[in-house]
Amino acid sequence: MKEKIVAIVLGAGEGKRMGSGIPKQYMIIKSRPLIYYALKAFEHSPVDEVILVTGEDEIDYCKKYIVDKYQFEKVSRIVAGGRERYESVYLGLRSIGEADYVLIHDGARPMLNADIIRKCIINVRRHKACVVGMPSKDTIKVVDNDTYAVSTPPRRKLWQVQTPQCFDFNLIYDAYQKLMDSGDTTATDDGMVLENYGDQRVKVKLIEGSYDNIKVTTPEDVRIAGSLVKARKLFRFLHNVHDKIIYLQMKILQKRFFTKKKK
């Protein structure tokens, strides 16, 4: 039987740090809502189904102005999320009937691409749990309550965690169920939930994503994301032009070759 891969796209955050007055996932980046880009990446991927988690009052809006408008056929349902990220993930997981693997992604990360999704699927099959991230470029300080430095962890051991975060479905669902039963409210990412409440025989594998795979949180991030989206479109345009030039050159060479042979 064919395996089933489901993506959960999280879009229930209020975006308080943005200070824009509207949820950040609906802010316009290069003529499209921010969350459009993550949904588009999964739409054109091997993922079988997408669960969109959003605010309860935004479900109808999402269906009409995002899912239907942009014809995201893989979005099978839109689920009301919770106040915190971990609650939204749990509600998304609970809405899935059956699945082999699940990819959990922040809708506020617009630079997700096919290569990252491909690596996620390969590695979750192999390791049962993998998280996208990148080695930290900066030195990180641990500080006390008064922001005085306490220690400096070795940079070579530090990664900046991103999404998607990918798991065997039953493995992460069981871990989240235990988290919710415990009343713990400290979980900030899905790998942490598995580390604290999952099968201790399964370790979370870190896989390289991209430094471009930023999470839009502040007004500055909006400008950066806009520039990255513009650069990606330009790259695709130039790549297509390059392919067409190569194709025309090959046609010319073939024509010359066959003309000489006939002579």
C-alpha positions in Angstrom: 0.0 0.0 0.0 1.3 3.5 -0.9 2.6 5.5 2.0 0.8 8.7 2.9 2.7 11.9 3.7 0.8 14.8 5.2 1.9 18.4 5.8 0.6 20.6 8.5 1.0 24.3 7.8 0.7 26.5 10.8 -1.1 29.9 10.3 -2.8 30.5 13.6 -0.4 33.0 15.1 -1.4 36.6 16.0 1.9 38.1 15.0 2.1 40.6 17.9 5.7 41.5 17.2 4.8 42.6 13.7 2.7 45.5 15.0 0.7 45.5 11.7 -2.8 45.1 13.1 -3.4 42.0 10.9 -2.2 38.4 11.4 1.3 38.2 9.7 0.3 35.2 7.6 -2.0 37.4 5.6 0.4 40.2 5.0 1.1 40.7 1.3 4.6 39.8 0.1 5.1 40.5 -3.6 1.3 40.5 -4.4 0.6 37.3 -2.5 -0.4 36.5 1.2 2.6 35.3 3.2 1.1 31.9 3.8 0.6 31.4 0.1 4.2 30.6 -0.5 4.4 27.6 2.0 1.1 26.2 0.6 2.4 26.5 -3.0 5.6 24.7 -2.1 3.7 21.7 -0.7 1.1 21.8 -3.6 4.0 21.1 -6.0 5.6 18.4 -3.9 5.3 14.6 -3.2 3.2 15.4 -0.2 -0.3 13.8 -0.5 -2.3 16.1 1.7 -2.1 19.5 3.5 -3.8 20.5 6.7 -4.0 24.3 7.2 -4.2 25.4 10.8 -5.5 28.9 11.3 -7.5 31.1 13.7 -11.1 30.0 14.3 -12.4 33.3 12.9 -10.2 33.0 9.8 -11.3 29.6 8.5 -13.9 31.0 6.0 -11.5 33.7 4.9 -8.7 31.2 4.3 -11.0 28.9 2.3 -12.3 31.6 0.0 -9.4 34.0 -0.4 -6.4 31.6 -0.2 -7.3 27.9 -0.8 -10.0 28.4 -3.4 -8.6 31.5 -5.0 -5.2 30.0 -5.6 -6.6 26.5 -6.3 -4.6 24.6 -3.6 -6.1 21.2 -4.3 -3.9 19.4 -1.7 -5.4 21.4 1.2 -7.9 18.8 2.5 -9.1 20.7 5.5 -8.7 23.9 7.4 -8.5 23.4 11.2 -8.9 25.9 14.0 -5.7 26.2 16.0 -5.0 27.1 19.6 -3.4 30.0 21.4 0.1 28.5 21.4 2.0 26.8 18.7 2.1 23.4 20.4 -1.7 23.5 20.7 -2.1 24.2 17.0 0.2 21.4 16.1 -1.7 19.0 18.3 -5.0 20.0 16.8 -3.6 19.6 13.3 -2.3 16.1 14.2 -5.6 15.2 15.7 -7.4 16.1 12.5 -5.4 13.5 10.5 -7.1 10.2 10.0 -4.2 8.1 8.9 -0.7 8.9 7.7 2.8 7.4 7.6 4.7 10.6 7.9 3.9 14.2 8.8 5.8 17.4 7.9 5.1 20.3 10.3 5.8 23.8 8.8 5.5 27.4 9.9 3.3 29.2 7.5 5.4 32.3 8.1 8.4 30.7 6.4 7.8 31.6 2.7 11.2 30.4 1.3 10.4 26.6 1.6 11.5 24.9 -1.6 11.3 21.6 -3.4 14.9 20.6 -2.4 14.2 21.0 1.3 11.0 19.0 1.1 12.8 16.3 -0.8 15.5 16.1 1.8 12.8 16.0 4.5 11.0 13.0 3.0 14.2 11.1 2.4 15.4 11.6 6.0 12.1 11.0 7.8 11.9 7.7 6.1 15.4 6.9 7.2 15.4 8.3 10.8 11.7 8.6 11.7 12.4 12.1 13.1 14.2 14.9 11.4 14.3 18.7 11.8 15.5 21.3 9.2 18.0 23.8 10.5 21.4 25.4 9.8 24.6 25.6 11.7 24.8 28.8 13.7 27.0 31.5 12.1 27.0 33.6 15.3 28.4 32.9 18.7 25.6 32.3 21.2 25.6 33.5 24.8 23.6 32.1 27.7 22.5 35.0 29.9 20.9 35.4 33.3 17.7 37.3 34.2 19.6 40.6 34.0 21.2 39.8 30.6 24.7 39.2 31.9 26.6 36.5 30.1 26.7 33.2 32.0 28.4 30.9 29.5 29.3 30.5 25.8 28.4 27.1 24.3 30.7 25.8 21.5 29.4 27.2 18.2 30.2 24.0 16.3 27.5 22.2 18.4 24.7 24.8 17.8 22.1 24.8 15.1 19.4 27.3 14.3 16.2 25.2 14.1 13.8 25.9 11.2 10.8 24.0 9.7 9.6 21.6 8.3 10.0 19.3 11.3 9.2 15.8 10.1 8.2 12.6 11.9 6.7 9.2 11.8 3.1 10.1 12.3 2.3 7.7 15.2 5.5 8.6 16.9 4.9 12.4 17.1 1.2 12.0 17.7 1.8 9.9 20.8 4.4 12.3 22.0 2.1 15.3 21.6 -0.7 13.4 23.4 1.6 12.9 26.4 2.6 16.6 26.3 -1.1 17.7 26.4 -1.8 15.3 29.2 1.1 16.6 31.2 0.1 20.3 31.2 3.6 21.3 30.1 3.5 24.7 28.3 7.3 25.1 27.6 7.5 23.3 24.2 8.7 25.6 21.5 9.3 23.2 18.7 8.2 19.7 17.7 11.6 18.1 18.0 11.6 19.2 21.7 8.3 17.5 22.2 9.7 14.2 20.9 12.9 14.6 22.9 10.9 15.1 26.1 7.8 12.9 25.6 8.6 10.5 22.7 10.2 7.1 22.3 13.7 7.6 23.7 15.1 5.1 21.2 14.4 7.6 18.4 16.8 10.6 18.1 15.9 13.7 16.1 18.2 14.1 13.1 19.2 17.6 12.1 19.3 18.2 8.3 20.5 21.3 6.5 17.8 23.6 5.1 18.8 27.1 3.9 19.8 30.3 5.6 17.1 31.9 3.4 14.4 29.8 5.1 13.6 32.7 7.5 10.6 33.0 9.7 8.8 36.4 9.2 8.3 37.8 12.6 9.2 41.6 12.4 8.7 44.4 9.9 12.4 44.0 8.9 11.7 40.3 8.1 9.0 41.4 5.7 11.5 43.4 3.7 14.0 40.6 3.7 11.4 38.1 2.6 10.2 40.3 -0.2 13.7 40.6 -1.5 14.2 36.9 -1.3 11.0 36.1 -3.2 11.9 38.7 -5.9 15.4 37.1 -6.2 13.9 33.6 -6.5 11.5 34.8 -9.3 14.5 36.4 -11.1 16.5 33.2 -10.8 13.7 31.1 -12.2 13.3 33.5 -15.1 17.0 33.5 -15.9 17.1 29.7 -15.6 14.3 29.4 -18.1 16.0 31.7 -20.5 19.2 29.7 -20.1 17.4 26.5 -20.8 15.8 27.9 -23.9 19.1 29.2 -25.2 20.7 25.8 -24.7 17.7 24.1 -26.5 18.0 26.5 -29.5 21.8 25.9 -29.7 21.2 22.1 -29.7 18.6 22.4 -32.5 21.0 24.5 -34.6 23.9 22.1 -34.1 21.6 19.1 -34.9 20.4 20.9 -38.1 24.0 21.6 -39.2 25.1 18.0 -38.4 22.3 16.4 -40.4 22.8 18.9 -43.3 26.5 17.9 -43.5 25.7 14.2 -43.5 23.3 14.6 -46.4 25.9 16.3 -48.4 
